[in-house]
Amino acid sequence: TSENSLMFGIMIVGAGLSSVLSNTGTAACLMPVVLGICAAAKIPASRQLMPLAYAAGVGGIITLVGTPPNIIVSGALTSFGYEPFSFFEFAWIGIPLTVVAIAYMMFIGKYLLPKAELDANQEIEQEIEATVHDSKKQIISGLILAVVIVVMALDIKFISLEMAAVIGALVCVLTGCLTEKQAYASIDWVTIFLFAGMMPVSNAMDKTGAGKLIAEWAVSLMGGAPTPIIMTSVLFIISCTLTQFMSNTAAAALLAPVGVAISQQLGASPKAVLMAIGVAASCAFATPVGTPPCTLVLGPGGYKFMDYVKVGVPLVILCFIVSIIVIPMVWPFFPG
């Protein structure tokens, strides 16, 4: 019955699931649950659905597979010959951002959320379909997920991340948790082709000198000799602005090669810069179109565009401040 405790529980569960599952899938899975709880607790759904969407967005930053931008920036490091980010390396910034997001929504953001009462029963009828759950399959799919996460985290030499994921998917099909058609339909082909296309583009920019040309131009615009922290801040702002209106995957893919090139121009390690670009691409909180979880809750929550601006912009600013403080501490610009 407490709005704060409900919000805390929703955001913890949402962020935890989103760290290893699709952000969109997490929001879609939990939304009917949240609507049902809100109806029982006599709390307007508009007070809880936006926190759910934000938790799904920020929780995805915690692991390599939590959100596509993380995979994009890690792949960019590989394509330029650097050591990629490890599975849980993103947690150094993902967990602080998740804690800040939860604290912000519980103590500040909740006062900015709309207070209009919704017809909860009508919303539940629209959002919840009668389904029959097989408890055996629930347990099996949960165990498969746990094993895949453990294998990925252990970084076993003869089992790559890709192999672990594909084997887990095949076991889901073989055990009947998914049909072949459901497994095929769940593949995000847009992300796969965007990622595959970004790799040769990154190589081409490196080999032809185009990356260096763009980097020199960008550095000259920043005064000729910008400090790495200024350069990282500028790229964070650009990435964060783009992701409010376009795919976070596209924003990261667009800026990742440029970030590496600028880092090389300054003689700095690109890890901090790429981490900032990836994190910023996931901070799509200020508009309802920046990320699918925000779009999913738009209708059921009865939100307007300005509701996202009022609640999301302060959260984006907080994420920027935390990132600019934490990222250079964990990934120094000049290691050693």
VOGUDO-608948 format. One record per residue (C-alpha): x, y, z; residue in one letter. Coordinates in steps of 0.25 Angstrom, whole numbers, padded with zeros to 4 digits, always signed. Layout:
N
XYZA...
# end
This chain:
336
+0000+0000+0000T+0012+0009+0001S+0015+0017-0012E+0030+0018-0009N+0032+0003-0005S+0025-0001-0017L+0033+0008-0026M+0046+0003-0020F+0042-0012-0022G+0038-0009-0036I+0051-0002-0040M+0060-0013-0033I+0053-0024-0040V+0052-0016-0053G+0067-0012-0053A+0071-0026-0049G+0064-0033-0060L+0068-0023-0070S+0083-0025-0067S+0082-0039-0074V+0069-0038-0082L+0064-0029-0093S+0060-0015-0087N+0047-0016-0096T+0044-0030-0092G+0046-0026-0077T+0036-0014-0078A+0026-0022-0086A+0027-0034-0076C+0025-0026-0063L+0015-0015-0068M+0003-0024-0066P+0008-0028-0052V+0010-0013-0048V-0004-0010-0053L-0010-0021-0045G-0002-0017-0032I-0006-0002-0034C-0021-0006-0036A-0020-0015-0023A-0013-0004-0015A-0022+0007-0021K-0010+0015-0026I-0010+0022-0040P-0002+0014-0050A+0004+0027-0055S+0012+0027-0042R+0019+0014-0045Q+0020+0011-0060L+0030+0022-0063M+0039+0018-0051P+0038+0004-0057L+0042+0009-0071A+0054+0017-0065Y+0059+0004-0057A+0058-0004-0070A+0067+0006-0077G+0077+0009-0066V+0078-0006-0062G+0082-0010-0076G+0095-0003-0074I+0100-0013-0063I+0105-0024-0072T+0111-0026-0086L+0098-0032-0091V+0088-0023-0084G+0086-0013-0096T+0091-0012-0110P+0100+0000-0108P+0109-0007-0098N+0111-0018-0109I+0114-0007-0120I+0124+0001-0112V+0131-0012-0108S+0131-0017-0122G+0137-0003-0126A+0149-0006-0117L+0151-0019-0123T+0151-0014-0137S+0161-0004-0134F+0171-0014-0128G+0168-0011-0113Y+0164-0021-0102E+0148-0021-0101P+0140-0019-0089F+0137-0031-0080S+0123-0036-0077F+0122-0029-0063F+0131-0018-0066E+0120-0009-0069F+0115-0011-0054A+0125-0001-0049W+0116+0010-0055I+0103+0003-0057G+0101+0000-0042I+0104+0014-0037P+0094+0020-0048L+0084+0010-0044T+0085+0014-0030V+0084+0029-0033V+0072+0026-0042A+0064+0019-0031I+0068+0029-0021A+0064+0041-0030Y+0050+0035-0034M+0047+0031-0019M+0051+0045-0014F+0050+0055-0025I+0044+0049-0038G+0031+0044-0031K+0027+0059-0028Y+0029+0062-0043L+0020+0050-0048L+0006+0053-0052P-0005+0050-0042K-0017+0048-0051A-0025+0036-0046E-0027+0025-0057L-0038+0015-0058D-0029+0003-0054A-0039-0008-0057N-0040-0003-0071Q-0025-0002-0073E-0023-0016-0067I-0034-0022-0077E-0026-0015-0089Q-0012-0020-0084E-0014-0034-0078I-0018-0046-0086E-0022-0059-0079A-0010-0068-0080T-0007-0082-0074V+0007-0083-0069H+0014-0096-0068D+0022-0096-0055S+0032-0107-0060K+0035-0098-0073K+0037-0086-0064Q+0047-0093-0055I+0055-0099-0067I+0055-0085-0074S+0060-0079-0061G+0071-0089-0059L+0075-0088-0074I+0077-0073-0072L+0085-0074-0059A+0094-0084-0065V+0096-0075-0078V+0099-0063-0069I+0109-0071-0060V+0117-0076-0072V+0117-0062-0078M+0122-0057-0065A+0133-0067-0063L+0139-0064-0077D+0142-0079-0080I+0153-0079-0091K+0147-0089-0100F+0132-0084-0099I+0131-0070-0104S+0119-0061-0100L+0113-0063-0114E+0114-0078-0112M+0108-0078-0098A+0096-0070-0103A+0093-0078-0115V+0094-0091-0107I+0084-0085-0097G+0075-0082-0108A+0076-0096-0114L+0073-0102-0100V+0061-0094-0099C+0055-0099-0112V+0060-0114-0109L+0053-0113-0095T+0040-0108-0101G+0041-0094-0094C+0041-0088-0108L+0036-0092-0122T+0045-0091-0133E+0037-0079-0139K+0036-0072-0126Q+0052-0073-0124A+0053-0068-0139Y+0044-0056-0136A+0051-0052-0124S+0064-0049-0131I+0067-0034-0132D+0071-0034-0147W+0073-0019-0147V+0083-0019-0136T+0091-0031-0142I+0092-0024-0156F+0095-0010-0150L+0106-0016-0142F+0111-0025-0153A+0111-0012-0162G+0118-0004-0152M+0130-0013-0151M+0135-0011-0165P+0132+0004-0165V+0141+0005-0153S+0152-0002-0160N+0150+0006-0172A+0151+0019-0164M+0164+0014-0157D+0170+0009-0170K+0167+0021-0179T+0170+0032-0169G+0156+0037-0169A+0155+0035-0154G+0167+0043-0152K+0162+0054-0161L+0149+0055-0153I+0156+0054-0140A+0165+0066-0144E+0153+0074-0148W+0146+0071-0135A+0158+0074-0127V+0160+0088-0134S+0145+0091-0131L+0148+0089-0116M+0159+0099-0116G+0171+0091-0122G+0175+0084-0109A+0163+0080-0101P+0166+0071-0088T+0160+0057-0089P+0150+0060-0079I+0144+0072-0087I+0144+0063-0100M+0137+0052-0092T+0127+0061-0087S+0124+0067-0101V+0122+0053-0107L+0113+0049-0095F+0104+0061-0098I+0104+0058-0113I+0101+0043-0111S+0090+0046-0100C+0084+0057-0109T+0083+0048-0121L+0077+0036-0113T+0065+0044-0109Q+0060+0044-0123F+0067+0032-0130M+0070+0018-0127S+0081+0016-0115N+0088+0006-0124T+0089+0015-0135A+0094+0026-0127A+0105+0018-0121A+0109+0012-0134A+0110+0026-0140L+0119+0031-0130L+0127+0020-0125A+0137+0020-0137P+0138+0035-0135V+0141+0034-0120G+0152+0024-0123V+0158+0033-0134A+0158+0046-0125I+0164+0038-0113S+0175+0033-0122Q+0177+0048-0127Q+0179+0052-0112L+0188+0040-0109G+0177+0035-0098A+0171+0022-0096S+0158+0021-0103P+0151+0012-0092K+0146+0024-0084A+0141+0031-0096V+0134+0019-0102L+0128+0016-0088M+0122+0030-0087A+0116+0029-0101I+0110+0015-0098G+0104+0020-0085V+0099+0033-0091A+0092+0025-0102A+0084+0018-0091S+0080+0030-0084C+0068+0032-0093A+0059+0037-0082F+0054+0051-0087A+0045+0047-0098T+0034+0036-0100P+0041+0032-0113V+0056+0030-0108G+0054+0016-0104T+0044+0005-0105P+0041+0004-0090P+0037+0018-0090C+0028+0017-0102T+0021+0004-0096L+0017+0011-0083V+0012+0024-0091L-0002+0019-0093G-0005+0011-0080P+0001+0022-0072G-0007+0033-0078G+0006+0041-0080Y+0008+0053-0089K+0021+0057-0095F+0024+0068-0085M+0023+0058-0074D+0035+0051-0079Y+0043+0064-0080V+0040+0068-0066K+0043+0055-0060V+0054+0051-0070G+0063+0063-0072V+0067+0064-0057P+0070+0049-0057L+0079+0051-0070V+0087+0062-0063I+0089+0053-0051L+0094+0042-0060C+0103+0051-0067F+0109+0056-0054I+0111+0042-0048V+0117+0037-0061S+0127+0048-0062I+0132+0046-0048I+0132+0031-0048V+0136+0027-0062I+0150+0034-0062P+0153+0027-0048M+0150+0013-0053V+0156+0015-0067W+0167+0025-0067P+0170+0033-0079F+0185+0031-0078F+0186+0017-0070P+0199+0014-0064G
# end
